[in-house]
């Protein structure tokens, strides 16, 4: 069996450049040129061009007051008329607690697009939504695991399929723009949006990036695809404090080596839009930084699409960041920096300020043309000029069983078995099971934020036929009894006498732990610790001396060091979505074999947040030995019910040139009688480098399905250019020297000349 490492293509023209100050070009060089768009532009007024650069919240055009609206939304004809015919608004987005039927979406989208194309400037609106793990704002939409769980599958094909289904169901709702994927690296576990990332590793995240962009986007005009939106350019996920939207201090070398490659990969795959980091990097708000938004994004990376602000981020330049004195100055700074579209989103102050700036000569009309070209080009790519209102009857697979099956398969492959002492799992048939804990009977905890509402906490919108964990266990454990101890929540203790009584009667206790759904600022925490009531729950249960299986539905890796000893088995579920309960039940009863692997390093202590690709000095202990790196579980770890054995690691040669490809070969055997999937991971160590090298870096992987007793030979191709790092001049280089290849516990040297 052979797999080609198909992501080793980044270290080309764009990333080889020394820095943002490369060869001089103009923004026009990365602005799409199209005769139809030029004809439209020629007939537009300043006001109409500014309108195209404006994105408003649907609340602005709905009956009622913003944040206090009637539900479901009904459009206010006077407000809609003003938005389209006076302000010429180019984009609308949906946020908050607005989960509608497809029929209601059809009504909203039809009204908006009819008004936009028949009146005003006759240009269709592009509607956007945060469908980050499925179409969460449409009733019965298919919900997948959150991104961190998708990364845990180590299966790009599943991720591409999930993105393709999400795109299909977005378009079935009349929505052509998805504010996804998050391409920030998850290297700060305290950060509230950690679960929205593809984990801590560049190579794994790039693999998932390619898959998701190809899943979301198709050929121009494809009615079942959406415009992807890369989030959040650049450096958003590494705030020094761990709190959302607080300052990040990231040297340029680290920005380029760790935080830029996923965005470059997405651009190479044709990503049409990008959302900008709300925070500041090295003292400059990114929305105000032309070095990042123009020199880097446009000139160096060659991005041609829409650069969109996040929520109120131009307002925040004067209100929060204090780099502008008022809205007018903030708008000038942001537009000069390279912003194309403002997620204003609740008024028209952006329009008024930008119109004034153009008419006063402080911003040129040609600058407006640059942004408008990009916006109109994206609309054309999505087929909106030809079909602003989709054929809503042409999406028969919406919420289909095939889509649900894909979500369940993704959830199944994401589940990561972290502990299984004495092979407690899978459970024997006929055992009596007690199910308890805050995630046992909650779809909200399984899904997390961005599920029907922004924070994902409102149960009234939950998918009607999705099963919670206790419901799924009852479905799958037909040969034994299942009891449930109700009353436990994230922070409130369970009824202890009832719990203890039911625990006495059980053969096995399944305790379902969880974290309250949250994201962005509401998700800020002060420590990576499980709430004390859940730790106490585990202590009470451990006193019963019964086998305990723990299921964990966390937004980030909460510390398990103080309770891991109380449990016999741990299944880490991340945030597995609507199908997570079913997947977990099948896992503990042996209907499926867990195959997920950690996409991050699981810390043992709250203040020991060292990633797997750390430097050698980060492993020094108090005796100056190299034993300090001691996570709870390492990046890439995950157990199986099968037993896999590696042997005979070999290369096709021992010496390589920079343009060569390393063919890494290893034999893999399933030494058990249980069919299982194993992720073969190739790590490479640069033994000596001008910039201190990491202990090791992931450079290739593949997922292999083996029957019991089966043996196969695996080949993974790693281009030598994948061994590059960013040097002292901020250029990507591959230095000659000795490297070591690691697969499982095997290793072999090679030389690059």
C-alpha positions as CSV (number, residue, x, y, z in Angstrom):
1,X,0.0,0.0,0.0
2,X,1.3,3.4,-0.9
3,X,0.2,6.9,-0.1
4,X,1.5,10.1,-1.6
5,X,2.2,13.0,0.7
6,X,0.2,15.4,-1.4
7,X,0.7,18.6,0.6
8,X,4.4,19.1,0.1
9,X,3.9,22.0,-2.3
10,X,4.0,25.1,-0.1
11,X,7.6,26.1,-0.3
12,X,7.4,27.7,-3.6
13,X,7.4,31.2,-5.0
14,X,5.3,33.0,-2.3
15,X,6.8,31.6,0.9
16,X,10.3,31.7,-0.3
17,X,10.1,35.5,-0.3
18,X,12.2,37.1,2.4
19,X,9.4,39.1,4.1
20,X,6.4,41.3,3.4
21,X,8.7,43.8,1.7
22,X,9.3,41.7,-1.4
23,X,9.2,42.8,-5.0
24,X,7.0,45.8,-5.5
25,X,3.6,45.2,-7.1
26,X,0.2,46.9,-6.9
27,X,-3.0,45.6,-5.4
28,X,-4.5,45.6,-8.9
29,X,-2.2,42.7,-9.8
30,X,-4.1,40.5,-7.4
31,X,-7.5,41.9,-8.3
32,X,-9.6,39.8,-10.7
33,X,-10.1,41.2,-14.2
34,X,-13.4,40.5,-15.9
35,X,-15.1,42.4,-18.7
36,X,-18.6,42.0,-17.2
37,X,-17.4,43.3,-13.8
38,X,-15.7,46.2,-15.4
39,X,-18.9,47.1,-17.2
40,X,-20.9,47.0,-13.9
41,X,-18.2,49.1,-12.1
42,X,-18.3,51.7,-14.8
43,X,-22.0,52.4,-14.1
44,X,-21.8,52.5,-10.3
45,X,-21.8,55.6,-8.1
46,X,-19.6,56.0,-5.1
47,X,-22.5,55.3,-2.9
48,X,-23.2,52.0,-4.7
49,X,-19.6,50.9,-4.5
50,X,-19.4,51.7,-0.7
51,X,-22.7,49.7,-0.4
52,X,-21.0,46.6,-1.9
53,X,-18.3,46.9,0.7
54,X,-20.9,46.8,3.5
55,X,-22.2,43.7,5.3
56,X,-25.1,44.1,7.7
57,X,-26.7,41.8,10.3
58,X,-30.2,40.6,9.2
59,X,-31.5,42.2,12.4
60,X,-31.0,45.6,10.7
61,X,-33.7,44.8,8.1
62,X,-36.1,42.8,10.3
63,X,-39.3,43.7,12.2
64,X,-38.4,44.8,15.8
65,X,-35.3,46.2,17.4
66,X,-31.8,44.8,17.1
67,X,-31.2,42.1,19.8
68,X,-34.9,42.2,20.7
69,X,-36.6,40.9,17.5
70,X,-39.6,38.8,16.8
71,X,-38.8,35.2,16.2
72,X,-38.6,33.9,13.6
73,X,-37.3,36.9,11.7
74,X,-39.7,38.8,9.4
75,X,-38.3,41.3,7.1
76,X,-39.4,44.9,7.5
77,X,-40.2,46.2,4.0
78,X,-39.2,49.8,4.8
79,X,-35.8,48.7,6.4
80,X,-35.1,46.4,3.5
81,X,-36.0,49.1,1.0
82,X,-33.5,51.5,2.7
83,X,-30.8,48.9,2.8
84,X,-31.0,48.0,-0.9
85,X,-32.2,51.2,-2.5
86,X,-30.5,53.8,-0.3
87,X,-27.4,52.1,1.1
88,X,-27.0,49.5,-1.7
89,X,-25.9,46.9,0.8
90,X,-23.8,44.1,-0.8
91,X,-23.9,41.5,1.9
92,X,-26.0,40.2,4.8
93,X,-25.1,37.8,7.5
94,X,-26.9,35.7,10.1
95,X,-25.9,35.4,13.7
96,X,-27.4,34.5,17.1
97,X,-30.4,32.5,17.8
98,X,-32.0,32.3,14.3
99,X,-32.6,28.6,13.4
100,X,-35.1,28.5,10.6
101,X,-36.8,25.9,8.5
102,X,-35.7,25.7,4.8
103,X,-39.1,27.2,3.9
104,X,-38.4,30.2,6.1
105,X,-35.0,30.6,4.6
106,X,-36.5,30.4,1.1
107,X,-38.9,33.3,2.1
108,X,-36.1,35.5,3.5
109,X,-33.6,34.9,0.6
110,X,-36.2,35.3,-2.1
111,X,-37.4,38.6,-0.6
112,X,-33.8,39.9,-0.3
113,X,-32.6,38.9,-3.7
114,X,-35.7,40.0,-5.5
115,X,-35.3,43.5,-3.9
116,X,-31.6,43.6,-4.7
117,X,-31.8,42.4,-8.4
118,X,-35.0,44.2,-9.4
119,X,-34.4,47.5,-7.6
120,X,-31.4,49.4,-6.2
121,X,-28.3,48.7,-8.4
122,X,-29.6,45.3,-9.6
123,X,-26.6,43.4,-8.0
124,X,-27.4,40.3,-6.0
125,X,-26.6,40.2,-2.3
126,X,-24.2,37.6,-1.0
127,X,-25.5,36.1,2.2
128,X,-23.1,34.6,4.8
129,X,-23.4,32.3,7.7
130,X,-21.3,30.4,10.3
131,X,-21.9,26.8,9.3
132,X,-18.7,25.7,10.9
133,X,-19.6,22.0,11.7
134,X,-22.7,21.7,9.5
135,X,-25.6,24.0,8.7
136,X,-26.4,24.8,12.3
137,X,-28.9,27.6,11.5
138,X,-31.3,25.5,9.4
139,X,-33.7,23.1,11.1
140,X,-32.6,19.4,10.6
141,X,-29.3,20.5,9.1
142,X,-26.6,17.8,9.4
143,X,-24.1,18.5,12.2
144,X,-20.6,17.0,12.2
145,X,-18.0,17.0,14.9
146,X,-16.3,20.4,15.5
147,X,-13.1,20.9,13.6
148,X,-10.9,19.6,16.4
149,X,-12.8,16.3,16.3
150,X,-12.6,16.2,12.5
151,X,-8.8,16.6,12.8
152,X,-8.8,13.7,15.3
153,X,-9.9,11.3,12.5
154,X,-6.6,11.9,10.7
155,X,-8.8,11.2,7.6
156,X,-8.8,14.0,5.1
157,X,-11.4,12.2,2.9
158,X,-13.9,12.3,5.7
159,X,-13.2,16.0,6.3
160,X,-13.7,16.8,2.6
161,X,-17.0,14.8,2.6
162,X,-18.2,16.7,5.6
163,X,-17.4,20.1,3.9
164,X,-19.1,19.0,0.7
165,X,-22.3,18.0,2.6
166,X,-22.2,21.3,4.6
167,X,-21.8,23.2,1.3
168,X,-24.8,21.3,-0.2
169,X,-27.0,22.0,2.8
170,X,-26.0,25.7,2.9
171,X,-27.0,26.1,-0.7
172,X,-30.2,24.2,0.0
173,X,-30.9,27.0,2.4
174,X,-30.2,29.7,-0.2
175,X,-26.8,30.6,1.4
176,X,-23.7,30.7,-0.8
177,X,-21.1,31.9,1.7
178,X,-19.8,30.0,4.7
179,X,-17.6,31.7,7.3
180,X,-15.4,28.6,7.6
181,X,-12.9,27.0,8.0
182,X,-10.9,28.2,11.0
183,X,-7.2,27.9,9.9
184,X,-5.6,29.2,13.1
185,X,-3.4,26.6,14.8
186,X,-4.5,25.3,18.2
187,X,-1.3,25.9,20.2
188,X,-2.8,27.7,23.1
189,X,-5.2,25.3,24.9
190,X,-6.6,28.1,27.1
191,X,-8.0,29.9,24.1
192,X,-11.8,29.6,23.9
193,X,-11.8,28.8,20.2
194,X,-9.3,25.9,20.4
195,X,-12.0,23.4,19.4
196,X,-12.6,25.3,16.1
197,X,-9.0,24.5,14.9
198,X,-7.5,21.5,13.3
199,X,-5.0,21.1,16.2
200,X,-1.5,22.2,17.0
201,X,0.5,20.8,14.0
202,X,1.2,22.5,10.8
203,X,1.3,19.4,8.6
204,X,-2.0,17.9,9.9
205,X,-3.8,21.3,9.7
206,X,-2.6,21.8,6.1
207,X,-3.9,18.3,5.2
208,X,-7.3,19.2,6.6
209,X,-7.2,22.6,5.0
210,X,-6.8,21.2,1.5
211,X,-9.6,18.8,2.2
212,X,-12.1,21.3,3.5
213,X,-11.5,23.9,0.8
214,X,-11.9,21.3,-1.9
215,X,-15.1,20.2,-0.1
216,X,-16.6,23.6,0.2
217,X,-15.7,25.1,-3.2
218,X,-16.2,23.7,-6.7
219,X,-16.2,25.0,-10.2
220,X,-17.6,28.6,-10.7
221,X,-21.3,28.6,-10.5
222,X,-21.7,25.2,-8.9
223,X,-25.0,25.3,-7.2
224,X,-24.1,22.9,-4.4
225,X,-20.9,24.6,-3.4
226,X,-20.1,27.7,-1.2
227,X,-17.5,30.3,-1.0
228,X,-15.1,29.3,1.8
229,X,-13.8,31.9,4.3
230,X,-10.4,31.4,5.8
231,X,-10.4,32.5,9.5
232,X,-8.8,34.4,11.1
233,X,-5.9,36.0,9.2
234,X,-3.3,36.1,11.0
235,X,-2.1,34.9,14.4
236,X,-5.4,35.0,16.2
237,X,-5.1,31.7,18.0
238,X,-2.0,32.5,20.0
239,X,-3.0,35.3,22.5
240,X,-0.3,35.6,25.2
241,X,-2.9,35.6,28.0
242,X,-5.0,32.8,26.5
243,X,-8.0,35.0,26.5
244,X,-9.9,35.7,23.3
245,X,-9.1,38.8,21.3
246,X,-6.2,39.8,23.6
247,X,-2.7,40.7,22.2
248,X,-0.5,38.1,20.5
249,X,3.2,38.5,20.4
250,X,4.5,36.3,17.6
251,X,7.9,36.9,15.9
252,X,7.8,37.0,12.1
253,X,9.7,33.7,11.8
254,X,7.1,31.9,13.9
255,X,4.2,33.6,12.0
256,X,5.6,32.3,8.8
257,X,6.6,28.8,9.9
258,X,3.5,27.9,12.1
259,X,0.6,30.3,11.4
260,X,0.9,31.1,7.7
261,X,1.1,27.8,5.9
262,X,-2.6,26.8,6.4
263,X,-3.7,30.1,4.8
264,X,-1.2,29.7,2.0
265,X,-2.6,26.2,1.4
266,X,-6.1,27.5,1.3
267,X,-5.2,30.3,-1.2
268,X,-3.4,27.7,-3.4
269,X,-6.6,25.7,-3.4
270,X,-8.6,28.7,-4.5
271,X,-10.2,30.0,-1.3
272,X,-12.4,32.9,-2.2
273,X,-12.7,34.9,1.0
274,X,-10.8,35.6,4.2
275,X,-11.9,37.0,7.6
276,X,-9.4,39.1,9.5
277,X,-8.1,38.6,13.0
278,X,-10.0,40.7,15.5
279,X,-7.0,41.1,17.7
280,X,-3.5,42.7,17.5
281,X,-0.2,41.1,16.6
282,X,3.0,42.6,18.0
283,X,1.2,45.8,19.0
284,X,-0.8,46.5,15.8
285,X,-4.4,45.6,15.3
286,X,-4.5,43.4,12.2
287,X,-7.4,45.4,10.7
288,X,-5.0,48.3,10.7
289,X,-1.9,46.6,9.4
290,X,-1.1,47.0,5.6
291,X,2.0,44.8,6.0
292,X,-0.3,41.9,6.8
293,X,-3.4,42.8,4.7
294,X,-1.8,44.1,1.6
295,X,1.9,43.3,1.3
296,X,1.6,39.8,2.7
297,X,-1.9,38.7,1.8
298,X,-2.1,40.3,-1.6
299,X,1.4,40.8,-3.0
300,X,3.2,37.8,-1.5
301,X,0.4,35.1,-1.1
302,X,-1.4,36.3,-4.2
303,X,-4.9,36.3,-2.6
304,X,-7.6,37.6,-5.1
305,X,-10.8,37.4,-3.1
306,X,-12.6,39.3,-0.4
307,X,-11.0,40.4,2.8
308,X,-13.8,40.7,5.4
309,X,-13.7,42.2,8.8
310,X,-15.0,40.3,11.8
311,X,-17.9,41.6,13.9
312,X,-17.6,45.4,14.5
313,X,-13.8,45.3,14.1
314,X,-13.6,48.7,12.4
315,X,-15.5,50.2,15.3
316,X,-13.1,48.4,17.7
317,X,-10.2,50.3,16.1
318,X,-11.3,53.4,18.0
319,X,-13.5,51.9,20.8
320,X,-11.1,49.2,22.0
321,X,-7.7,49.3,20.3
322,X,-7.4,53.1,20.5
323,X,-5.5,53.5,17.3
324,X,-8.1,55.9,15.8
325,X,-10.0,58.8,17.4
326,X,-13.4,58.1,15.8
327,X,-15.2,56.0,13.2
328,X,-14.1,58.1,10.3
329,X,-10.4,57.7,11.1
330,X,-11.0,54.0,11.8
331,X,-12.5,53.5,8.4
332,X,-9.7,55.2,6.7
333,X,-7.1,53.1,8.5
334,X,-8.9,49.9,7.7
335,X,-9.5,50.6,4.0
336,X,-5.9,51.9,3.6
337,X,-4.7,48.7,5.2
338,X,-6.6,46.5,2.7
339,X,-10.1,45.7,4.0
340,X,-12.6,45.0,1.3
341,X,-15.8,44.5,3.3
342,X,-17.0,45.7,6.7
343,X,-19.0,43.4,8.9
344,X,-20.4,46.7,10.3
345,X,-22.9,45.1,11.2
346,X,-25.7,46.9,13.0
347,X,-25.8,50.4,11.4
348,X,-24.6,52.4,8.4
349,X,-21.9,54.5,10.1
350,X,-19.2,52.7,7.9
351,X,-21.0,53.7,4.7
352,X,-21.4,57.3,5.8
353,X,-17.7,57.6,6.9
354,X,-16.3,56.0,3.7
355,X,-18.5,58.0,1.3
356,X,-17.2,61.2,3.1
357,X,-13.6,60.0,2.9
358,X,-13.9,59.4,-0.9
359,X,-15.7,62.6,-1.6
360,X,-13.1,64.6,0.4
361,X,-10.3,62.9,-1.6
362,X,-8.7,61.1,1.4
363,X,-9.5,57.7,-0.2
364,X,-9.5,57.3,-4.0
365,X,-12.4,55.9,-6.0
366,X,-10.0,53.5,-7.6
367,X,-9.4,52.1,-4.1
368,X,-13.1,51.4,-3.9
369,X,-12.9,49.8,-7.4
370,X,-10.3,47.3,-6.1
371,X,-12.6,46.0,-3.4
372,X,-15.7,46.1,-5.6
373,X,-14.0,44.1,-8.3
374,X,-13.2,41.4,-5.7
375,X,-16.7,41.4,-4.2
376,X,-18.4,41.2,-7.6
377,X,-15.9,38.6,-8.8
378,X,-16.8,36.3,-5.8
379,X,-20.5,36.8,-6.5
380,X,-19.9,35.8,-10.1
381,X,-17.9,32.7,-9.0
382,X,-20.9,31.7,-6.9
383,X,-23.3,32.0,-9.8
384,X,-25.3,34.8,-8.2
385,X,-25.6,37.0,-11.3
386,X,-27.2,34.1,-13.1
387,X,-29.1,32.5,-10.3
388,X,-29.5,34.9,-7.3
389,X,-32.5,32.8,-6.1
390,X,-31.7,29.1,-6.1
391,X,-34.2,26.4,-7.0
392,X,-35.0,25.4,-3.5
393,X,-36.6,22.1,-4.7
394,X,-33.4,20.9,-6.2
395,X,-31.7,19.7,-3.0
396,X,-33.3,16.3,-2.3
397,X,-30.4,15.1,-0.1
398,X,-30.9,17.8,2.5
399,X,-30.9,16.2,6.0
400,X,-30.9,12.8,4.3
401,X,-29.9,9.5,5.9
402,X,-26.8,9.5,3.7
403,X,-25.7,12.8,5.2
404,X,-26.4,11.6,8.7
405,X,-24.4,8.5,8.1
406,X,-21.4,10.6,7.0
407,X,-21.7,12.6,10.2
408,X,-21.9,9.5,12.3
409,X,-18.9,7.9,10.5
410,X,-16.9,11.1,11.1
411,X,-17.9,11.1,14.8
412,X,-16.9,7.4,15.0
413,X,-13.4,7.9,13.6
414,X,-12.9,11.0,15.8
415,X,-13.4,9.1,19.1
416,X,-10.0,8.7,20.7
417,X,-9.4,5.9,23.3
418,X,-6.9,7.3,25.8
419,X,-7.0,4.6,28.4
420,X,-8.3,1.1,28.6
421,X,-6.9,-0.7,31.6
422,X,-7.5,-4.5,31.6
423,X,-9.4,-4.1,28.4
424,X,-12.5,-2.9,30.2
425,X,-13.8,-1.8,26.7
426,X,-15.6,-3.1,24.8
427,X,-18.2,-3.9,27.5
428,X,-19.6,-7.4,27.7
429,X,-23.1,-8.0,26.7
430,X,-25.6,-8.4,29.5
431,X,-23.8,-6.1,32.0
432,X,-25.9,-3.5,33.9
433,X,-24.7,0.0,33.1
434,X,-25.2,3.2,35.0
435,X,-25.0,6.3,32.9
436,X,-24.4,9.7,34.6
437,X,-22.7,13.0,34.3
438,X,-23.4,16.3,32.6
439,X,-22.9,15.2,29.0
440,X,-24.9,12.1,29.4
441,X,-28.2,13.5,28.3
442,X,-27.3,16.8,26.6
443,X,-27.0,17.4,22.9
444,X,-25.8,20.9,23.7
445,X,-22.6,19.6,25.4
446,X,-22.0,17.1,22.5
447,X,-22.2,19.8,19.9
448,X,-20.7,22.9,21.6
449,X,-21.0,26.4,20.4
450,X,-22.1,27.5,16.9
451,X,-25.0,25.0,17.2
452,X,-28.3,26.6,16.3
453,X,-27.3,29.6,18.4
454,X,-24.0,31.4,18.7
455,X,-23.1,29.9,22.1
456,X,-25.0,26.7,21.5
457,X,-26.8,26.6,24.8
458,X,-30.5,26.8,23.9
459,X,-32.1,23.3,23.9
460,X,-35.2,24.4,22.1
461,X,-33.4,24.2,18.8
462,X,-31.8,20.8,19.2
463,X,-32.2,18.3,16.3
464,X,-35.4,16.4,17.2
465,X,-34.2,12.8,16.3
466,X,-30.6,13.1,17.5
467,X,-29.8,10.7,20.4
468,X,-28.0,11.8,23.6
469,X,-25.5,9.4,25.1
470,X,-27.9,7.7,27.5
471,X,-30.5,7.4,24.7
472,X,-27.9,5.8,22.4
473,X,-26.7,3.4,25.0
474,X,-30.2,2.2,25.7
475,X,-30.6,1.7,22.0
476,X,-27.5,-0.4,21.5
477,X,-27.4,-2.3,24.8
478,X,-30.4,-4.5,24.2
479,X,-29.0,-7.4,26.1
480,X,-28.4,-5.6,29.4
481,X,-30.0,-3.0,31.7
482,X,-29.3,0.7,31.5
483,X,-29.9,3.1,34.4
484,X,-29.5,6.8,34.4
485,X,-28.8,9.2,37.2
486,X,-30.3,12.5,36.3
487,X,-29.7,15.9,37.7
488,X,-26.0,16.5,37.1
489,X,-25.0,19.6,35.1
490,X,-21.7,21.2,34.2
491,X,-21.4,23.1,37.5
492,X,-24.3,21.6,39.7
493,X,-23.8,18.4,41.7
494,X,-25.9,15.3,41.1
495,X,-28.3,14.0,43.7
496,X,-25.7,12.0,45.6
497,X,-27.9,9.5,47.5
498,X,-29.7,8.6,44.3
499,X,-26.4,8.3,42.4
500,X,-24.9,6.0,45.1
501,X,-27.9,3.8,45.2
502,X,-27.9,3.3,41.4
503,X,-24.1,2.8,41.4
504,X,-24.5,-0.1,43.8
505,X,-26.8,-1.9,41.4
506,X,-24.5,-1.4,38.3
507,X,-21.8,-3.6,37.0
508,X,-20.2,-0.7,35.1
509,X,-20.4,3.0,35.5
510,X,-20.3,5.3,32.4
511,X,-19.6,8.8,33.5
512,X,-20.0,11.5,30.9
513,X,-18.0,14.6,31.6
514,X,-18.4,17.9,29.7
515,X,-17.6,21.6,29.3
516,X,-20.3,24.2,28.9
517,X,-20.8,25.2,25.3
518,X,-19.0,28.5,24.6
519,X,-16.8,30.4,22.2
520,X,-15.1,33.8,21.8
521,X,-15.2,36.0,24.9
522,X,-17.9,34.0,26.7
523,X,-15.6,31.0,26.5
524,X,-12.6,32.6,28.3
525,X,-11.5,30.6,31.3
526,X,-8.9,31.1,34.0
527,X,-7.6,27.6,34.3
528,X,-7.6,24.3,32.3
529,X,-9.4,22.4,35.1
530,X,-12.5,20.4,35.1
531,X,-15.2,22.0,37.3
532,X,-14.9,20.8,40.9
533,X,-18.4,19.2,41.0
534,X,-17.3,16.8,38.2
535,X,-14.1,15.9,39.9
536,X,-16.1,15.2,43.1
537,X,-18.5,13.1,41.1
538,X,-15.6,10.9,40.0
539,X,-14.3,10.6,43.5
540,X,-17.7,9.5,44.8
541,X,-18.0,6.9,42.0
542,X,-14.4,5.6,42.5
543,X,-15.3,4.7,46.1
544,X,-17.7,2.1,44.7
545,X,-14.8,0.1,43.3
546,X,-16.7,-0.6,40.0
547,X,-15.3,-0.3,36.5
548,X,-15.6,3.2,35.4
549,X,-15.7,4.4,31.7
550,X,-15.3,8.2,31.2
551,X,-16.5,10.0,28.2
552,X,-15.1,13.6,27.7
553,X,-16.8,16.3,25.7
554,X,-14.5,19.2,26.1
555,X,-13.9,22.5,24.2
556,X,-10.1,22.1,24.9
557,X,-7.9,19.6,26.8
558,X,-9.0,20.0,30.4
559,X,-6.5,18.6,32.9
560,X,-7.2,14.9,33.7
561,X,-4.1,14.3,35.9
562,X,-6.1,14.6,39.1
563,X,-8.9,12.2,38.2
564,X,-7.5,9.9,35.5
565,X,-6.5,7.4,38.2
566,X,-10.2,7.0,39.2
567,X,-11.3,5.6,35.9
568,X,-10.5,2.4,34.0
569,X,-11.2,3.7,30.5
570,X,-11.3,7.1,28.8
571,X,-12.9,7.9,25.5
572,X,-12.2,11.4,24.4
573,X,-15.0,12.7,22.3
574,X,-14.0,16.3,21.6
575,X,-17.3,17.8,20.5
576,X,-18.7,15.0,18.3
577,X,-22.0,16.6,17.2
578,X,-25.5,15.2,16.9
579,X,-24.2,11.8,16.0
580,X,-21.7,11.6,18.9
581,X,-24.0,9.8,21.3
582,X,-24.6,7.0,18.7
583,X,-20.9,6.8,17.9
584,X,-19.9,6.5,21.6
585,X,-22.5,3.8,22.3
586,X,-21.3,1.8,19.3
587,X,-17.7,2.2,20.5
588,X,-18.2,1.0,24.1
589,X,-20.1,-2.1,23.0
590,X,-17.6,-3.0,20.4
591,X,-19.7,-2.3,17.3
592,X,-16.9,0.0,16.1
593,X,-13.2,0.0,16.9
594,X,-11.9,3.5,18.0
595,X,-9.3,4.9,15.6
596,X,-9.0,8.6,16.5
597,X,-5.6,10.1,17.4
598,X,-5.0,13.3,19.4
599,X,-4.4,16.3,17.1
600,X,-2.8,18.1,20.0
601,X,-0.6,17.4,23.0
602,X,-2.7,16.7,26.1
603,X,-1.1,18.5,29.0
604,X,-0.6,16.8,32.4
605,X,-0.5,20.1,34.4
606,X,-2.3,23.5,33.9
607,X,0.9,25.4,33.4
608,X,2.8,22.8,31.3
609,X,1.5,23.7,27.9
610,X,4.4,22.4,25.7
611,X,3.6,21.2,22.1
612,X,5.0,18.0,20.7
613,X,7.3,19.9,18.3
614,X,9.0,21.7,21.1
615,X,12.7,22.7,21.2
616,X,15.3,20.7,23.1
617,X,15.6,23.3,25.8
618,X,11.9,22.9,26.6
619,X,12.6,19.3,27.8
620,X,15.3,20.1,30.3
621,X,14.4,19.0,33.9
622,X,15.8,20.4,37.1
623,X,18.9,18.2,36.7
624,X,19.4,19.4,33.2
625,X,18.3,16.1,31.8
626,X,15.8,15.8,29.0
627,X,12.9,14.4,30.9
628,X,10.8,17.5,31.4
629,X,8.4,16.9,28.6
630,X,5.8,14.7,30.3
631,X,2.3,15.3,28.8
632,X,-0.7,13.2,29.9
633,X,-0.8,11.9,26.3
634,X,1.4,12.9,23.3
635,X,0.2,14.4,20.1
636,X,-0.9,11.5,17.7
637,X,-1.7,9.2,20.6
638,X,-4.8,6.9,20.5
639,X,-5.5,3.3,21.5
640,X,-7.4,0.7,19.6
641,X,-9.1,-2.6,20.4
642,X,-6.7,-4.0,17.9
643,X,-3.0,-4.6,18.5
644,X,-0.7,-3.1,15.7
645,X,2.9,-3.9,15.3
646,X,5.5,-2.0,13.2
647,X,8.6,-3.5,11.7
648,X,11.3,-3.1,9.1
649,X,11.4,0.7,8.7
650,X,13.4,1.5,5.6
651,X,14.1,4.2,3.0
652,X,14.7,3.9,-0.8
653,X,18.1,5.4,-0.3
654,X,20.3,7.1,2.4
655,X,21.3,10.4,0.6
656,X,18.9,12.9,-1.0
657,X,19.0,16.1,-2.8
658,X,16.6,19.1,-2.1
659,X,14.4,18.2,-5.1
660,X,14.1,14.6,-4.2
661,X,11.3,12.7,-2.5
662,X,11.9,10.4,0.5
663,X,10.1,7.1,0.2
664,X,9.5,6.0,3.7
665,X,8.5,2.3,3.9
666,X,7.4,0.3,7.0
667,X,5.6,-3.0,7.6
668,X,2.4,-2.9,9.7
669,X,0.6,-5.9,11.1
670,X,-2.7,-6.3,13.0
671,X,-1.6,-8.8,15.6
672,X,-5.1,-9.2,17.0
673,X,-8.2,-10.8,15.6
674,X,-10.2,-7.5,15.6
675,X,-10.4,-5.4,12.4
676,X,-9.1,-1.9,13.1
677,X,-7.7,1.3,11.6
678,X,-4.3,2.6,12.4
679,X,-2.8,6.0,11.6
680,X,0.8,5.6,10.4
681,X,2.7,8.7,11.3
682,X,6.1,9.8,9.9
683,X,8.1,12.2,12.0
684,X,11.5,13.6,11.0
685,X,14.1,15.2,13.2
686,X,16.6,17.8,11.8
687,X,19.6,16.9,13.9
688,X,21.5,20.2,13.5
689,X,20.2,23.5,12.1
690,X,21.0,27.2,12.1
691,X,17.6,27.9,13.8
692,X,17.2,25.6,16.8
693,X,15.4,22.6,15.5
694,X,12.3,20.9,17.0
695,X,12.8,17.6,18.6
696,X,10.6,16.2,15.8
697,X,8.0,17.3,13.3
698,X,5.2,15.4,11.6
699,X,6.0,15.1,7.9
700,X,3.5,12.5,6.6
701,X,0.7,10.2,7.6
702,X,-1.9,7.8,6.3
703,X,-4.8,5.9,7.8
704,X,-4.8,2.1,7.2
705,X,-7.7,-0.4,7.6
706,X,-6.4,-3.9,8.5
707,X,-8.4,-7.1,9.2
708,X,-7.4,-9.2,12.1
709,X,-4.1,-11.0,11.4
710,X,-3.5,-8.9,8.2
711,X,0.0,-7.5,7.4
712,X,0.9,-4.9,4.8
713,X,3.7,-2.7,3.7
714,X,3.1,1.0,3.8
715,X,4.9,3.7,1.8
716,X,4.6,7.4,2.6
717,X,6.3,9.9,0.3
718,X,7.8,13.0,1.9
719,X,9.3,15.6,-0.5
720,X,12.7,16.8,0.9
721,X,11.4,20.4,0.6
722,X,9.0,19.4,3.5
723,X,12.1,19.5,5.7
724,X,12.4,23.2,5.2
725,X,12.3,25.8,8.1
726,X,12.3,29.6,8.2
727,X,15.8,30.8,8.6
728,X,17.3,34.0,10.0
729,X,16.4,35.9,6.9
730,X,12.7,34.8,7.1
731,X,13.2,32.6,4.1
732,X,12.2,28.9,3.8
733,X,15.4,26.8,3.5
734,X,16.4,23.1,3.5
735,X,19.9,22.9,5.1
736,X,22.2,20.0,4.2
737,X,22.8,17.6,7.0
738,X,21.7,14.5,8.9
739,X,18.0,13.8,9.6
740,X,16.3,11.0,11.5
741,X,13.0,9.4,10.4
742,X,10.7,8.1,13.2
743,X,7.7,5.7,12.7
744,X,6.3,4.5,16.0
745,X,9.3,3.4,18.0
746,X,11.4,2.7,14.9
747,X,13.9,5.2,13.5
748,X,16.4,5.4,10.6
749,X,18.9,8.2,9.5
750,X,19.2,9.9,6.2
751,X,21.4,12.7,4.7
752,X,20.5,15.7,2.6
753,X,23.2,17.1,0.4
